[in-house]
Structures are given as C-alpha cells and as structure tokens.
Amino acid sequence: VLVTGRVTEAFAQIKPIAAGKLRNLRVYVSAAAVTVGTFKVTVAVNGVATALEITEAASTTGWHDDADTITYAAGDLLSLQITSATTGNVTIQTVQVEMIS
C-alpha cells in the first residue's frame, strides 16, 4: 500500500464482532534507505498503543517478531500505528498478526 499525504487512523480501523486476542505481530521490511533512527509498528486498540509492537533500527531489513499477546472486546477498534524517527524511507512489505478467540 502506498500512502501519501496524511491518513487518519479512522480510515483503517477494524471492528471485530467478538472478543478475542491478538498475538505474534510480524513485520517484513524489504528496504531501508536510511542508516540512522528507528521505525515502530504498534497494534492499537481504540486508538491507544498496546504492548504488541516492534521497534527496529531503520537500516534493518528482514522479518521482525513480537510474541506478546493483547486482548480486545467486541466492538473495539483495532488498527496499526506505524511511526518512523528517520528522515529517509523504510519499505514495510508485510504486516501480520494472529487473531484468536
């Protein structure tokens, strides 16, 4: 997905109909055009960051894993927050998270 300009979190939230858990966040970075700084991928519940997150050096490519587990209620709004403390580009190819009941 190519995102340009500013996109609000409300456009990308998922609203599950049943309570459950999210675990095993995985991120694949295919390219990193900077060597200074970090990037972070965080699962948010109702717009609030959770412990299910990955923070890596911006120059790092490959798979990155977080084995934490979080819970959510039916009707909660789930989303990803992707932030970067860099001035270059990080190409995130894939984001995976396991949803269990």
Secondary structure as GFF3:
##gff-version 3
##sequence-region A 1 101
A	DSSP	three_ten_helix	9	12	.	.	.	ID=ss1
A	DSSP	beta_strand	20	32	.	.	.	ID=ss2
A	DSSP	beta_strand	38	45	.	.	.	ID=ss3
A	DSSP	beta_strand	48	57	.	.	.	ID=ss4
A	DSSP	beta_strand	62	72	.	.	.	ID=ss5
A	DSSP	beta_strand	78	84	.	.	.	ID=ss6
A	DSSP	beta_strand	90	100	.	.	.	ID=ss7
###
